[in-house]
Amino acid sequence: MKNRPTRLKPRPVEHEERLIVQTLTFRWGKEARGAPFSTARNEYGKAFRIPDPLLHCDTAQGLLYQEILIRQDAKGFEKIHDRSSILKPSEGVYSVQGIEIQKTDSEYLCSFRYSEECGKPIRQDRRYNLLVEKAFELKAGEYGRMIYNGRHTSTYTGEWYYELHMINVLPTADPNPNVFIDTEPVKEYKQIAILF
């Protein structure tokens, strides 16, 4: 009897859990403040595709981070930049655009930390200290979104401009580049102020 080669069954590729953070910043001036521009912003996507090269980075290097800036004016929306990088933690805490993410034993603690880069109005706690507030905790596979806004002054013209920040956070082993688009957040935090 001849030895027959045994067929190997393909094994599913195991992917390592990684923390992915995607920040979307919408920026507009006074000409795009009210309706119909605010309606268009509200209907615009709140998540984008993650670039393939970012998904194949070594997670031991740090946090997988995508930063997208979209400008809105009377003509519509324009994507100004879409950058990807790997962020290294500072003393075990990742700080990105007004949020902090800290890894604990089994989850990620996400907090809002007001700073000048968040814009006006200044957010304070009951004792008039700059606001530091826990947003939520995420376990593996839980998708969270933090949203805040701010008013800024241009250093060149002195005119006000406005920003809306959406930060998508997901600890996952899913290699799907559309993971933020295909699912909805299970936790959400908002720090929305009236912008004059």
Secondary structure, 3 states (H helix, E strand, C coil): CCCCCCCCCCCCCCCCCEEEEEEEEEEECHHHCCCCHHHHHHHCCCCCCCCHHHHCCCHHHCEEEEEEEEEEECCEEEEEEEEEEEECCECCEEEECCEEEEECCCCEEEEEECCHHHCECCCECCCCCECEEEEEEECCCCCEEEEEEEEEECCCCCCEEEEEEEEEEEEECCCCCCHHHHCCCCEEEEECCCCC
